[in-house]
């Protein structure tokens, strides 16, 4: 959940969505939903990456001892 929250904050604060997408009053909720879904996807990928690195590190340490 940490990485999802981190990515959400970064996407919300750093990306100028009005420059990329046409944000109007009608589609503002859809853009917000897009940001949330992208945050979930990217956060999942990042957390999976770090968990895999952690597991590889554990296996490498086990094989040394």
N, C-alpha and C positions, 0 to 999 in steps of 0.2 A: 504494500500500500504506500510505502514511503516514496518509491520511484514514480508511482502513478501521480501522487500529489505533487512531487517535484516537477514532473513534466507538465502537469496542468498549470502550475504557477508560471513556469517558463513560457509555455505557449500563450498563456493569457497576458503576461506582462511584456514579453519581448516581440511578439509577432503583431504587426499592424494588419489586422484582418480586414480592415476597410480598404486597404490598398490591394490586397490579394483578391478578396471577394467583394461583391456588391452587397454591403450590409445596409438593409433598410429596416424600417420598423416592422415590416411583415415577416422578414426572414431572420430576425435577430436571434430568436429561439433556436432556429435550425443551425445557425452558425455556432451558437453556444453548445449545442448538442454535438456538432462536428468536433469542436475543441475537446469536449469530454471524451468522445470515442477515440480520437487520436491520442489523447493522454493515456487512456486505458491500454491501447495497443502498444504504444511506445514504452510505457512503464512496464508492461509485461515483458517486452523484449529485453529491456535493460536489466530487469530483475532476473530473468532467465540466464542472461549472459553472466551476471555476477555469481549466481548460484552454480553455474557450470564451472566457472573459474575456481570457485571455492572447493567444489568436489574434486576437480583435477588436482588442486593443491593438496587436499587430504590424501588422495591416492598416491601422489608423488612422495609425500612424507612417509606414508605407510610402507612403501616399497624400499625406502632408504633404511628403515629400522626393522 
